[in-house]
Amino acid sequence: MELKENLPEKIRQLRLAKGFSQENMADMLGVSTTAYGDLERGRTELTLSRIESVANILEVSMPHLLGIADGTLPEIDYLRQENARLVSLNGRLLNELEQWKKWYWQYRTQDEGTGRERIGF
């Protein structure tokens, strides 16, 4: 998932847009400037509570901070498209199967009237 790589950059961009320095953010989060710098460089694992604190300070929602547009992750959009494609394919395959069954029964019915011996495998 790209979230881990994108989140620190997103935090940095939002911080700069707010006009906050790294020192300001560190103070508001109660961490050292070095620790906050590591956070923006992606060297620190972020907990949900830390993400929530950053979102509150930057006055954005957690979904916005996490890059979730309209409540969906890009992966969810892809999965929805793939699901629709597979449902469509499944429908076509079921139709084809029904057609093969129909042909089979037509052939079998015709074959029974000819008196020919069927060869089985």
Biopython code that builds the backbone (N, CA, C, O; Angstrom):
import numpy as np
from Bio.PDB.StructureBuilder import StructureBuilder

atoms = [
    (1, "MET", "N", (0.842, -1.173, 0.000)),
    (1, "MET", "CA", (0.000, 0.000, 0.000)),
    (1, "MET", "C", (0.884, 1.232, 0.000)),
    (1, "MET", "O", (1.933, 1.243, 0.643)),
    (2, "GLU", "N", (0.479, 2.252, -0.703)),
    (2, "GLU", "CA", (1.276, 3.455, -0.832)),
    (2, "GLU", "C", (1.092, 4.413, 0.331)),
    (2, "GLU", "O", (1.808, 5.409, 0.437)),
    (3, "LEU", "N", (0.137, 4.119, 1.205)),
    (3, "LEU", "CA", (-0.172, 5.003, 2.311)),
    (3, "LEU", "C", (1.056, 5.299, 3.160)),
    (3, "LEU", "O", (1.285, 6.445, 3.547)),
    (4, "LYS", "N", (1.837, 4.281, 3.447)),
    (4, "LYS", "CA", (3.000, 4.447, 4.318)),
    (4, "LYS", "C", (3.988, 5.443, 3.722)),
    (4, "LYS", "O", (4.594, 6.228, 4.451)),
    (5, "GLU", "N", (4.155, 5.414, 2.390)),
    (5, "GLU", "CA", (5.094, 6.318, 1.744)),
    (5, "GLU", "C", (4.496, 7.713, 1.569)),
    (5, "GLU", "O", (5.215, 8.709, 1.652)),
    (6, "ASN", "N", (3.195, 7.792, 1.330)),
    (6, "ASN", "CA", (2.552, 9.074, 1.036)),
    (6, "ASN", "C", (2.179, 9.875, 2.270)),
    (6, "ASN", "O", (2.152, 11.105, 2.221)),
    (7, "LEU", "N", (1.893, 9.208, 3.364)),
    (7, "LEU", "CA", (1.413, 9.908, 4.552)),
    (7, "LEU", "C", (2.402, 10.946, 5.079)),
    (7, "LEU", "O", (1.991, 12.078, 5.333)),
    (8, "PRO", "N", (3.678, 10.622, 5.257)),
    (8, "PRO", "CA", (4.599, 11.656, 5.746)),
    (8, "PRO", "C", (4.653, 12.882, 4.830)),
    (8, "PRO", "O", (4.708, 14.014, 5.310)),
    (9, "GLU", "N", (4.638, 12.658, 3.524)),
    (9, "GLU", "CA", (4.662, 13.785, 2.579)),
    (9, "GLU", "C", (3.370, 14.591, 2.669)),
    (9, "GLU", "O", (3.396, 15.820, 2.598)),
    (10, "LYS", "N", (2.254, 13.908, 2.823)),
    (10, "LYS", "CA", (0.964, 14.597, 2.956)),
    (10, "LYS", "C", (0.968, 15.457, 4.219)),
    (10, "LYS", "O", (0.488, 16.590, 4.202)),
    (11, "ILE", "N", (1.508, 14.920, 5.312)),
    (11, "ILE", "CA", (1.590, 15.681, 6.568)),
    (11, "ILE", "C", (2.458, 16.920, 6.355)),
    (11, "ILE", "O", (2.101, 18.015, 6.791)),
    (12, "ARG", "N", (3.595, 16.748, 5.685)),
    (12, "ARG", "CA", (4.496, 17.887, 5.431)),
    (12, "ARG", "C", (3.795, 18.961, 4.617)),
    (12, "ARG", "O", (3.888, 20.144, 4.945)),
    (13, "GLN", "N", (3.096, 18.567, 3.562)),
    (13, "GLN", "CA", (2.404, 19.527, 2.703)),
    (13, "GLN", "C", (1.323, 20.284, 3.477)),
    (13, "GLN", "O", (1.191, 21.501, 3.345)),
    (14, "LEU", "N", (0.560, 19.557, 4.276)),
    (14, "LEU", "CA", (-0.493, 20.202, 5.060)),
    (14, "LEU", "C", (0.097, 21.134, 6.123)),
    (14, "LEU", "O", (-0.440, 22.209, 6.389)),
    (15, "ARG", "N", (1.201, 20.708, 6.720)),
    (15, "ARG", "CA", (1.873, 21.557, 7.722)),
    (15, "ARG", "C", (2.330, 22.861, 7.089)),
    (15, "ARG", "O", (2.126, 23.938, 7.650)),
    (16, "LEU", "N", (2.953, 22.760, 5.911)),
    (16, "LEU", "CA", (3.432, 23.961, 5.224)),
    (16, "LEU", "C", (2.264, 24.855, 4.808)),
    (16, "LEU", "O", (2.361, 26.079, 4.892)),
    (17, "ALA", "N", (1.172, 24.256, 4.366)),
    (17, "ALA", "CA", (-0.002, 25.031, 3.969)),
    (17, "ALA", "C", (-0.583, 25.803, 5.150)),
    (17, "ALA", "O", (-1.127, 26.894, 4.980)),
    (18, "LYS", "N", (-0.464, 25.229, 6.348)),
    (18, "LYS", "CA", (-0.943, 25.891, 7.568)),
    (18, "LYS", "C", (0.046, 26.940, 8.074)),
    (18, "LYS", "O", (-0.293, 27.761, 8.927)),
    (19, "GLY", "N", (1.262, 26.908, 7.546)),
    (19, "GLY", "CA", (2.277, 27.854, 7.985)),
    (19, "GLY", "C", (2.976, 27.447, 9.265)),
    (19, "GLY", "O", (3.587, 28.277, 9.939)),
    (20, "PHE", "N", (2.888, 26.153, 9.606)),
    (20, "PHE", "CA", (3.543, 25.656, 10.807)),
    (20, "PHE", "C", (4.959, 25.200, 10.484)),
    (20, "PHE", "O", (5.232, 24.658, 9.414)),
    (21, "SER", "N", (5.845, 25.435, 11.437)),
    (21, "SER", "CA", (7.202, 24.889, 11.318)),
    (21, "SER", "C", (7.218, 23.488, 11.932)),
    (21, "SER", "O", (6.266, 23.080, 12.597)),
    (22, "GLN", "N", (8.294, 22.770, 11.702)),
    (22, "GLN", "CA", (8.433, 21.463, 12.350)),
    (22, "GLN", "C", (8.473, 21.633, 13.862)),
    (22, "GLN", "O", (7.957, 20.794, 14.600)),
    (23, "GLU", "N", (9.083, 22.714, 14.321)),
    (23, "GLU", "CA", (9.143, 22.979, 15.762)),
    (23, "GLU", "C", (7.749, 23.186, 16.345)),
    (23, "GLU", "O", (7.437, 22.685, 17.426)),
    (24, "ASN", "N", (6.894, 23.947, 15.602)),
    (24, "ASN", "CA", (5.505, 24.147, 16.062)),
    (24, "ASN", "C", (4.788, 22.816, 16.206)),
    (24, "ASN", "O", (4.150, 22.547, 17.223)),
    (25, "MET", "N", (4.900, 21.991, 15.182)),
    (25, "MET", "CA", (4.220, 20.698, 15.193)),
    (25, "MET", "C", (4.746, 19.825, 16.333)),
    (25, "MET", "O", (3.973, 19.181, 17.043)),
    (26, "ALA", "N", (6.068, 19.814, 16.497)),
    (26, "ALA", "CA", (6.664, 19.006, 17.567)),
    (26, "ALA", "C", (6.128, 19.438, 18.926)),
    (26, "ALA", "O", (5.778, 18.599, 19.756)),
    (27, "ASP", "N", (6.066, 20.749, 19.152)),
    (27, "ASP", "CA", (5.543, 21.266, 20.426)),
    (27, "ASP", "C", (4.090, 20.851, 20.643)),
    (27, "ASP", "O", (3.720, 20.417, 21.734)),
    (28, "MET", "N", (3.264, 20.988, 19.594)),
    (28, "MET", "CA", (1.840, 20.669, 19.731)),
    (28, "MET", "C", (1.616, 19.167, 19.927)),
    (28, "MET", "O", (0.636, 18.759, 20.551)),
    (29, "LEU", "N", (2.520, 18.353, 19.397)),
    (29, "LEU", "CA", (2.405, 16.906, 19.568)),
    (29, "LEU", "C", (3.096, 16.413, 20.832)),
    (29, "LEU", "O", (2.897, 15.273, 21.250)),
    (30, "GLY", "N", (3.905, 17.273, 21.439)),
    (30, "GLY", "CA", (4.613, 16.882, 22.650)),
    (30, "GLY", "C", (5.782, 15.945, 22.384)),
    (30, "GLY", "O", (6.075, 15.061, 23.189)),
    (31, "VAL", "N", (6.453, 16.142, 21.244)),
    (31, "VAL", "CA", (7.625, 15.336, 20.898)),
    (31, "VAL", "C", (8.772, 16.274, 20.560)),
    (31, "VAL", "O", (8.572, 17.478, 20.400)),
    (32, "SER", "N", (9.962, 15.727, 20.454)),
    (32, "SER", "CA", (11.114, 16.555, 20.085)),
    (32, "SER", "C", (11.038, 16.911, 18.601)),
    (32, "SER", "O", (10.350, 16.251, 17.822)),
    (33, "THR", "N", (11.752, 17.960, 18.232)),
    (33, "THR", "CA", (11.807, 18.367, 16.827)),
    (33, "THR", "C", (12.417, 17.258, 15.981)),
    (33, "THR", "O", (11.989, 17.031, 14.850)),
    (34, "THR", "N", (13.401, 16.576, 16.517)),
    (34, "THR", "CA", (14.025, 15.463, 15.797)),
    (34, "THR", "C", (13.015, 14.344, 15.562)),
    (34, "THR", "O", (12.940, 13.782, 14.470)),
    (35, "ALA", "N", (12.241, 14.027, 16.594)),
    (35, "ALA", "CA", (11.234, 12.970, 16.461)),
    (35, "ALA", "C", (10.195, 13.362, 15.422)),
    (35, "ALA", "O", (9.751, 12.525, 14.636)),
    (36, "TYR", "N", (9.801, 14.645, 15.418)),
    (36, "TYR", "CA", (8.820, 15.076, 14.430)),
    (36, "TYR", "C", (9.429, 15.041, 13.028)),
    (36, "TYR", "O", (8.761, 14.647, 12.072)),
    (37, "GLY", "N", (10.669, 15.442, 12.905)),
    (37, "GLY", "CA", (11.346, 15.378, 11.600)),
    (37, "GLY", "C", (11.393, 13.951, 11.081)),
    (37, "GLY", "O", (11.191, 13.707, 9.892)),
    (38, "ASP", "N", (11.660, 13.010, 11.979)),
    (38, "ASP", "CA", (11.650, 11.590, 11.590)),
    (38, "ASP", "C", (10.264, 11.161, 11.117)),
    (38, "ASP", "O", (10.134, 10.350, 10.200)),
    (39, "LEU", "N", (9.238, 11.708, 11.748)),
    (39, "LEU", "CA", (7.863, 11.400, 11.342)),
    (39, "LEU", "C", (7.629, 11.839, 9.901)),
    (39, "LEU", "O", (7.071, 11.084, 9.105)),
    (40, "GLU", "N", (8.056, 13.060, 9.558)),
    (40, "GLU", "CA", (7.857, 13.570, 8.196)),
    (40, "GLU", "C", (8.742, 12.863, 7.168)),
    (40, "GLU", "O", (8.425, 12.853, 5.979)),
    (41, "ARG", "N", (9.814, 12.291, 7.610)),
    (41, "ARG", "CA", (10.697, 11.548, 6.685)),
    (41, "ARG", "C", (10.296, 10.081, 6.574)),
    (41, "ARG", "O", (10.924, 9.314, 5.845)),
    (42, "GLY", "N", (9.258, 9.697, 7.293)),
    (42, "GLY", "CA", (8.775, 8.325, 7.213)),
    (42, "GLY", "C", (9.608, 7.328, 7.991)),
    (42, "GLY", "O", (9.530, 6.124, 7.746)),
    (43, "ARG", "N", (10.395, 7.812, 8.916)),
    (43, "ARG", "CA", (11.252, 6.931, 9.719)),
    (43, "ARG", "C", (10.573, 6.458, 10.989)),
    (43, "ARG", "O", (11.119, 5.635, 11.724)),
    (44, "THR", "N", (9.382, 6.979, 11.249)),
    (44, "THR", "CA", (8.653, 6.650, 12.470)),
    (44, "THR", "C", (7.340, 5.979, 12.098)),
    (44, "THR", "O", (6.613, 6.468, 11.234)),
    (45, "GLU", "N", (7.035, 4.864, 12.744)),
    (45, "GLU", "CA", (5.738, 4.221, 12.559)),
    (45, "GLU", "C", (4.692, 5.065, 13.274)),
    (45, "GLU", "O", (4.850, 5.411, 14.445)),
    (46, "LEU", "N", (3.625, 5.391, 12.559)),
    (46, "LEU", "CA", (2.579, 6.218, 13.138)),
    (46, "LEU", "C", (1.444, 5.358, 13.680)),
    (46, "LEU", "O", (0.929, 4.477, 12.991)),
    (47, "THR", "N", (1.070, 5.624, 14.905)),
    (47, "THR", "CA", (-0.093, 4.949, 15.490)),
    (47, "THR", "C", (-1.347, 5.710, 15.063)),
    (47, "THR", "O", (-1.270, 6.847, 14.597)),
    (48, "LEU", "N", (-2.486, 5.073, 15.227)),
    (48, "LEU", "CA", (-3.742, 5.755, 14.906)),
    (48, "LEU", "C", (-3.942, 6.988, 15.780)),
    (48, "LEU", "O", (-4.434, 8.015, 15.312)),
    (49, "SER", "N", (-3.567, 6.885, 17.021)),
    (49, "SER", "CA", (-3.745, 8.045, 17.901)),
    (49, "SER", "C", (-2.837, 9.191, 17.478)),
    (49, "SER", "O", (-3.225, 10.354, 17.584)),
    (50, "ARG", "N", (-1.638, 8.884, 17.003)),
    (50, "ARG", "CA", (-0.726, 9.940, 16.527)),
    (50, "ARG", "C", (-1.273, 10.562, 15.239)),
    (50, "ARG", "O", (-1.211, 11.778, 15.058)),
    (51, "ILE", "N", (-1.806, 9.724, 14.348)),
    (51, "ILE", "CA", (-2.400, 10.243, 13.114)),
    (51, "ILE", "C", (-3.579, 11.151, 13.447)),
    (51, "ILE", "O", (-3.753, 12.210, 12.843)),
    (52, "GLU", "N", (-4.384, 10.721, 14.416)),
    (52, "GLU", "CA", (-5.530, 11.532, 14.837)),
    (52, "GLU", "C", (-5.070, 12.870, 15.407)),
    (52, "GLU", "O", (-5.673, 13.905, 15.122)),
    (53, "SER", "N", (-4.004, 12.856, 16.212)),
    (53, "SER", "CA", (-3.476, 14.099, 16.786)),
    (53, "SER", "C", (-2.987, 15.039, 15.696)),
    (53, "SER", "O", (-3.247, 16.241, 15.742)),
    (54, "VAL", "N", (-2.274, 14.488, 14.711)),
    (54, "VAL", "CA", (-1.773, 15.300, 13.602)),
    (54, "VAL", "C", (-2.949, 15.884, 12.818)),
    (54, "VAL", "O", (-2.932, 17.062, 12.462)),
    (55, "ALA", "N", (-3.961, 15.073, 12.552)),
    (55, "ALA", "CA", (-5.145, 15.543, 11.817)),
    (55, "ALA", "C", (-5.835, 16.676, 12.571)),
    (55, "ALA", "O", (-6.249, 17.663, 11.964)),
    (56, "ASN", "N", (-5.961, 16.539, 13.884)),
    (56, "ASN", "CA", (-6.591, 17.588, 14.690)),
    (56, "ASN", "C", (-5.791, 18.883, 14.644)),
    (56, "ASN", "O", (-6.364, 19.962, 14.497)),
    (57, "ILE", "N", (-4.479, 18.783, 14.768)),
    (57, "ILE", "CA", (-3.625, 19.970, 14.730)),
    (57, "ILE", "C", (-3.725, 20.662, 13.369)),
    (57, "ILE", "O", (-3.792, 21.889, 13.287)),
    (58, "LEU", "N", (-3.732, 19.864, 12.311)),
    (58, "LEU", "CA", (-3.783, 20.419, 10.953)),
    (58, "LEU", "C", (-5.210, 20.760, 10.523)),
    (58, "LEU", "O", (-5.434, 21.281, 9.430)),
    (59, "GLU", "N", (-6.169, 20.459, 11.396)),
    (59, "GLU", "CA", (-7.582, 20.759, 11.158)),
    (59, "GLU", "C", (-8.104, 20.114, 9.873)),
    (59, "GLU", "O", (-8.763, 20.753, 9.052)),
    (60, "VAL", "N", (-7.786, 18.828, 9.731)),
    (60, "VAL", "CA", (-8.309, 18.028, 8.611)),
    (60, "VAL", "C", (-8.865, 16.730, 9.188)),
    (60, "VAL", "O", (-8.511, 16.326, 10.295)),
    (61, "SER", "N", (-9.725, 16.097, 8.434)),
    (61, "SER", "CA", (-10.262, 14.820, 8.887)),
    (61, "SER", "C", (-9.208, 13.738, 8.686)),
    (61, "SER", "O", (-8.298, 13.879, 7.871)),
    (62, "MET", "N", (-9.351, 12.663, 9.443)),
    (62, "MET", "CA", (-8.422, 11.535, 9.254)),
    (62, "MET", "C", (-8.513, 10.966, 7.835)),
    (62, "MET", "O", (-7.477, 10.672, 7.238)),
    (63, "PRO", "N", (-9.718, 10.800, 7.274)),
    (63, "PRO", "CA", (-9.773, 10.302, 5.894)),
    (63, "PRO", "C", (-9.013, 11.212, 4.922)),
    (63, "PRO", "O", (-8.327, 10.732, 4.019)),
    (64, "HIS", "N", (-9.143, 12.524, 5.115)),
    (64, "HIS", "CA", (-8.413, 13.456, 4.241)),
    (64, "HIS", "C", (-6.908, 13.283, 4.424)),
    (64, "HIS", "O", (-6.160, 13.215, 3.449)),
    (65, "LEU", "N", (-6.476, 13.215, 5.663)),
    (65, "LEU", "CA", (-5.051, 13.050, 5.940)),
    (65, "LEU", "C", (-4.522, 11.738, 5.361)),
    (65, "LEU", "O", (-3.403, 11.681, 4.853)),
    (66, "LEU", "N", (-5.325, 10.702, 5.442)),
    (66, "LEU", "CA", (-4.906, 9.391, 4.945)),
    (66, "LEU", "C", (-5.050, 9.254, 3.430)),
    (66, "LEU", "O", (-4.692, 8.226, 2.854)),
    (67, "GLY", "N", (-5.578, 10.304, 2.790)),
    (67, "GLY", "CA", (-5.698, 10.264, 1.343)),
    (67, "GLY", "C", (-6.898, 9.474, 0.860)),
    (67, "GLY", "O", (-6.905, 8.958, -0.258)),
    (68, "ILE", "N", (-7.897, 9.384, 1.694)),
    (68, "ILE", "CA", (-9.113, 8.655, 1.320)),
    (68, "ILE", "C", (-10.092, 9.675, 0.751)),
    (68, "ILE", "O", (-10.604, 10.526, 1.478)),
    (69, "ALA", "N", (-10.347, 9.586, -0.538)),
    (69, "ALA", "CA", (-11.253, 10.520, -1.202)),
    (69, "ALA", "C", (-12.672, 9.983, -1.129)),
    (69, "ALA", "O", (-12.934, 8.845, -1.520)),
    (70, "ASP", "N", (-13.571, 10.789, -0.636)),
    (70, "ASP", "CA", (-14.985, 10.416, -0.555)),
    (70, "ASP", "C", (-15.187, 9.074, 0.139)),
    (70, "ASP", "O", (-16.091, 8.321, -0.222)),
    (71, "GLY", "N", (-14.365, 8.773, 1.116)),
    (71, "GLY", "CA", (-14.554, 7.557, 1.888)),
    (71, "GLY", "C", (-14.094, 6.291, 1.204)),
    (71, "GLY", "O", (-14.410, 5.198, 1.673)),
    (72, "THR", "N", (-13.344, 6.399, 0.093)),
    (72, "THR", "CA", (-12.866, 5.195, -0.584)),
    (72, "THR", "C", (-11.373, 5.282, -0.818)),
    (72, "THR", "O", (-10.839, 6.350, -1.116)),
    (73, "LEU", "N", (-10.725, 4.182, -0.683)),
    (73, "LEU", "CA", (-9.317, 4.080, -1.038)),
    (73, "LEU", "C", (-9.216, 3.773, -2.527)),
    (73, "LEU", "O", (-10.125, 3.164, -3.092)),
    (74, "PRO", "N", (-8.127, 4.183, -3.172)),
    (74, "PRO", "CA", (-7.957, 3.840, -4.587)),
    (74, "PRO", "C", (-8.068, 2.334, -4.835)),
    (74, "PRO", "O", (-8.568, 1.911, -5.878)),
    (75, "GLU", "N", (-7.609, 1.536, -3.890)),
    (75, "GLU", "CA", (-7.689, 0.086, -4.042)),
    (75, "GLU", "C", (-9.145, -0.388, -4.088)),
    (75, "GLU", "O", (-9.472, -1.341, -4.795)),
    (76, "ILE", "N", (-10.008, 0.280, -3.332)),
    (76, "ILE", "CA", (-11.419, -0.097, -3.317)),
    (76, "ILE", "C", (-12.042, 0.185, -4.676)),
    (76, "ILE", "O", (-12.828, -0.618, -5.177)),
    (77, "ASP", "N", (-11.693, 1.333, -5.282)),
    (77, "ASP", "CA", (-12.212, 1.641, -6.617)),
    (77, "ASP", "C", (-11.784, 0.574, -7.611)),
    (77, "ASP", "O", (-12.590, 0.115, -8.420)),
    (78, "TYR", "N", (-10.522, 0.180, -7.553)),
    (78, "TYR", "CA", (-10.032, -0.862, -8.459)),
    (78, "TYR", "C", (-10.789, -2.166, -8.223)),
    (78, "TYR", "O", (-11.200, -2.827, -9.177)),
    (79, "LEU", "N", (-10.974, -2.535, -6.964)),
    (79, "LEU", "CA", (-11.674, -3.783, -6.649)),
    (79, "LEU", "C", (-13.126, -3.738, -7.110)),
    (79, "LEU", "O", (-13.662, -4.750, -7.562)),
    (80, "ARG", "N", (-13.762, -2.587, -7.003)),
    (80, "ARG", "CA", (-15.142, -2.466, -7.499)),
    (80, "ARG", "C", (-15.189, -2.673, -9.010)),
    (80, "ARG", "O", (-16.069, -3.369, -9.517)),
    (81, "GLN", "N", (-14.243, -2.071, -9.728)),
    (81, "GLN", "CA", (-14.194, -2.238, -11.187)),
    (81, "GLN", "C", (-13.918, -3.688, -11.548)),
    (81, "GLN", "O", (-14.545, -4.241, -12.451)),
    (82, "GLU", "N", (-12.987, -4.292, -10.848)),
    (82, "GLU", "CA", (-12.649, -5.691, -11.122)),
    (82, "GLU", "C", (-13.830, -6.597, -10.805)),
    (82, "GLU", "O", (-14.092, -7.551, -11.537)),
    (83, "ASN", "N", (-14.540, -6.311, -9.729)),
    (83, "ASN", "CA", (-15.717, -7.092, -9.371)),
    (83, "ASN", "C", (-16.783, -6.981, -10.469)),
    (83, "ASN", "O", (-17.386, -7.982, -10.853)),
    (84, "ALA", "N", (-17.010, -5.772, -10.966)),
    (84, "ALA", "CA", (-18.000, -5.584, -12.031)),
    (84, "ALA", "C", (-17.594, -6.357, -13.283)),
    (84, "ALA", "O", (-18.437, -6.961, -13.946)),
    (85, "ARG", "N", (-16.296, -6.337, -13.606)),
    (85, "ARG", "CA", (-15.806, -7.071, -14.763)),
    (85, "ARG", "C", (-16.033, -8.573, -14.588)),
    (85, "ARG", "O", (-16.475, -9.250, -15.516)),
    (86, "LEU", "N", (-15.734, -9.085, -13.406)),
    (86, "LEU", "CA", (-15.894, -10.518, -13.147)),
    (86, "LEU", "C", (-17.363, -10.935, -13.117)),
    (86, "LEU", "O", (-17.702, -12.028, -13.569)),
    (87, "VAL", "N", (-18.226, -10.087, -12.598)),
    (87, "VAL", "CA", (-19.660, -10.394, -12.596)),
    (87, "VAL", "C", (-20.165, -10.471, -14.032)),
    (87, "VAL", "O", (-20.951, -11.352, -14.380)),
    (88, "SER", "N", (-19.702, -9.537, -14.860)),
    (88, "SER", "CA", (-20.098, -9.548, -16.274)),
    (88, "SER", "C", (-19.587, -10.813, -16.965)),
    (88, "SER", "O", (-20.323, -11.466, -17.705)),
    (89, "LEU", "N", (-18.324, -11.150, -16.719)),
    (89, "LEU", "CA", (-17.740, -12.362, -17.300)),
    (89, "LEU", "C", (-18.498, -13.599, -16.829)),
    (89, "LEU", "O", (-18.769, -14.502, -17.620)),
    (90, "ASN", "N", (-18.838, -13.640, -15.554)),
    (90, "ASN", "CA", (-19.586, -14.764, -15.003)),
    (90, "ASN", "C", (-20.926, -14.909, -15.719)),
    (90, "ASN", "O", (-21.336, -16.022, -16.050)),
    (91, "GLY", "N", (-21.599, -13.808, -15.955)),
    (91, "GLY", "CA", (-22.874, -13.843, -16.663)),
    (91, "GLY", "C", (-22.724, -14.395, -18.068)),
    (91, "GLY", "O", (-23.537, -15.202, -18.520)),
    (92, "ARG", "N", (-21.669, -13.950, -18.763)),
    (92, "ARG", "CA", (-21.435, -14.461, -20.113)),
    (92, "ARG", "C", (-21.119, -15.949, -20.098)),
    (92, "ARG", "O", (-21.586, -16.691, -20.961)),
    (93, "LEU", "N", (-20.335, -16.387, -19.128)),
    (93, "LEU", "CA", (-19.996, -17.814, -19.035)),
    (93, "LEU", "C", (-21.224, -18.660, -18.710)),
    (93, "LEU", "O", (-21.382, -19.758, -19.246)),
    (94, "LEU", "N", (-22.087, -18.159, -17.844)),
    (94, "LEU", "CA", (-23.318, -18.891, -17.535)),
    (94, "LEU", "C", (-24.207, -19.005, -18.775)),
    (94, "LEU", "O", (-24.800, -20.055, -19.021)),
    (95, "ASN", "N", (-24.300, -17.934, -19.547)),
    (95, "ASN", "CA", (-25.076, -17.979, -20.790)),
    (95, "ASN", "C", (-24.484, -18.994, -21.770)),
    (95, "ASN", "O", (-25.210, -19.751, -22.414)),
    (96, "GLU", "N", (-23.158, -18.994, -21.870)),
    (96, "GLU", "CA", (-22.495, -19.946, -22.760)),
    (96, "GLU", "C", (-22.723, -21.381, -22.291)),
    (96, "GLU", "O", (-22.973, -22.266, -23.109)),
    (97, "LEU", "N", (-22.640, -21.619, -20.988)),
    (97, "LEU", "CA", (-22.888, -22.947, -20.446)),
    (97, "LEU", "C", (-24.310, -23.404, -20.770)),
    (97, "LEU", "O", (-24.526, -24.547, -21.174)),
    (98, "GLU", "N", (-25.262, -22.516, -20.592)),
    (98, "GLU", "CA", (-26.650, -22.863, -20.910)),
    (98, "GLU", "C", (-26.802, -23.209, -22.391)),
    (98, "GLU", "O", (-27.546, -24.124, -22.744)),
    (99, "GLN", "N", (-26.097, -22.476, -23.258)),
    (99, "GLN", "CA", (-26.162, -22.764, -24.690)),
    (99, "GLN", "C", (-25.568, -24.144, -24.990)),
    (99, "GLN", "O", (-26.123, -24.901, -25.785)),
    (100, "TRP", "N", (-24.450, -24.464, -24.358)),
    (100, "TRP", "CA", (-23.830, -25.787, -24.558)),
    (100, "TRP", "C", (-24.759, -26.909, -24.070)),
    (100, "TRP", "O", (-24.870, -27.955, -24.709)),
    (101, "LYS", "N", (-25.415, -26.680, -22.947)),
    (101, "LYS", "CA", (-26.367, -27.679, -22.449)),
    (101, "LYS", "C", (-27.494, -27.882, -23.456)),
    (101, "LYS", "O", (-27.887, -29.015, -23.736)),
    (102, "LYS", "N", (-28.002, -26.801, -23.989)),
    (102, "LYS", "CA", (-29.087, -26.866, -24.964)),
    (102, "LYS", "C", (-28.643, -27.661, -26.191)),
    (102, "LYS", "O", (-29.372, -28.535, -26.662)),
    (103, "TRP", "N", (-27.447, -27.360, -26.711)),
    (103, "TRP", "CA", (-26.927, -28.085, -27.880)),
    (103, "TRP", "C", (-26.749, -29.575, -27.563)),
    (103, "TRP", "O", (-27.060, -30.446, -28.376)),
    (104, "TYR", "N", (-26.239, -29.836, -26.359)),
    (104, "TYR", "CA", (-26.034, -31.230, -25.968)),
    (104, "TYR", "C", (-27.356, -31.994, -26.008)),
    (104, "TYR", "O", (-27.431, -33.073, -26.597)),
    (105, "TRP", "N", (-28.391, -31.444, -25.389)),
    (105, "TRP", "CA", (-29.680, -32.142, -25.339)),
    (105, "TRP", "C", (-30.324, -32.246, -26.720)),
    (105, "TRP", "O", (-31.009, -33.225, -27.018)),
    (106, "GLN", "N", (-30.103, -31.235, -27.562)),
    (106, "GLN", "CA", (-30.620, -31.323, -28.932)),
    (106, "GLN", "C", (-29.914, -32.455, -29.686)),
    (106, "GLN", "O", (-30.553, -33.252, -30.373)),
    (107, "TYR", "N", (-28.597, -32.510, -29.547)),
    (107, "TYR", "CA", (-27.823, -33.551, -30.231)),
    (107, "TYR", "C", (-28.209, -34.928, -29.700)),
    (107, "TYR", "O", (-28.396, -35.868, -30.472)),
    (108, "ARG", "N", (-28.326, -35.041, -28.401)),
    (108, "ARG", "CA", (-28.648, -36.328, -27.781)),
    (108, "ARG", "C", (-30.027, -36.816, -28.240)),
    (108, "ARG", "O", (-30.217, -37.996, -28.534)),
    (109, "THR", "N", (-30.969, -35.896, -28.293)),
    (109, "THR", "CA", (-32.319, -36.252, -28.742)),
    (109, "THR", "C", (-32.296, -36.699, -30.203)),
    (109, "THR", "O", (-32.949, -37.681, -30.558)),
    (110, "GLN", "N", (-31.557, -35.993, -31.048)),
    (110, "GLN", "CA", (-31.456, -36.368, -32.458)),
    (110, "GLN", "C", (-30.762, -37.711, -32.618)),
    (110, "GLN", "O", (-31.175, -38.531, -33.438)),
    (111, "ASP", "N", (-29.712, -37.942, -31.840)),
    (111, "ASP", "CA", (-28.903, -39.162, -31.926)),
    (111, "ASP", "C", (-29.717, -40.392, -31.534)),
    (111, "ASP", "O", (-29.535, -41.464, -32.110)),
    (112, "GLU", "N", (-30.604, -40.246, -30.567)),
    (112, "GLU", "CA", (-31.394, -41.387, -30.108)),
    (112, "GLU", "C", (-32.337, -41.894, -31.197)),
    (112, "GLU", "O", (-32.656, -43.082, -31.222)),
    (113, "GLY", "N", (-32.785, -41.027, -32.089)),
    (113, "GLY", "CA", (-33.711, -41.422, -33.146)),
    (113, "GLY", "C", (-33.037, -42.070, -34.340)),
    (113, "GLY", "O", (-33.728, -42.626, -35.194)),
    (114, "THR", "N", (-31.717, -42.023, -34.436)),
    (114, "THR", "CA", (-31.023, -42.560, -35.617)),
    (114, "THR", "C", (-30.677, -44.019, -35.475)),
    (114, "THR", "O", (-30.408, -44.678, -36.480)),
    (115, "GLY", "N", (-30.671, -44.547, -34.285)),
    (115, "GLY", "CA", (-30.308, -45.939, -34.072)),
    (115, "GLY", "C", (-28.804, -46.163, -34.088)),
    (115, "GLY", "O", (-28.348, -47.305, -34.025)),
    (116, "ARG", "N", (-28.023, -45.077, -34.172)),
    (116, "ARG", "CA", (-26.564, -45.229, -34.148)),
    (116, "ARG", "C", (-26.093, -45.456, -32.721)),
    (116, "ARG", "O", (-26.673, -44.959, -31.755)),
    (117, "GLU", "N", (-25.031, -46.217, -32.631)),
    (117, "GLU", "CA", (-24.454, -46.476, -31.310)),
    (117, "GLU", "C", (-23.582, -45.289, -30.928)),
    (117, "GLU", "O", (-22.787, -44.802, -31.732)),
    (118, "ARG", "N", (-23.738, -44.834, -29.703)),
    (118, "ARG", "CA", (-22.910, -43.734, -29.220)),
    (118, "ARG", "C", (-21.591, -44.275, -28.704)),
    (118, "ARG", "O", (-21.519, -45.362, -28.130)),
    (119, "ILE", "N", (-20.571, -43.501, -28.921)),
    (119, "ILE", "CA", (-19.248, -43.864, -28.421)),
    (119, "ILE", "C", (-18.998, -43.019, -27.176)),
    (119, "ILE", "O", (-19.078, -41.792, -27.227)),
    (120, "GLY", "N", (-18.701, -43.667, -26.080)),
    (120, "GLY", "CA", (-18.437, -42.937, -24.844)),
    (120, "GLY", "C", (-16.957, -42.931, -24.520)),
    (120, "GLY", "O", (-16.216, -43.836, -24.902)),
    (121, "PHE", "N", (-16.558, -41.938, -23.839)),
    (121, "PHE", "CA", (-15.148, -41.826, -23.430)),
    (121, "PHE", "C", (-15.022, -41.993, -21.947)),
    (121, "PHE", "O", (-13.916, -41.932, -21.411)),
]
sb = StructureBuilder()
sb.init_structure("model")
sb.init_model(0)
sb.init_chain("A")
sb.init_seg("    ")
for serial, (resi, resn, name, xyz) in enumerate(atoms, 1):
    if name == "N":
        sb.init_residue(resn, " ", resi, " ")
    sb.init_atom(name, np.array(xyz, "f"), 0.0, 1.0, " ", f" {name:<3s}", serial, name[0])
structure = sb.get_structure()
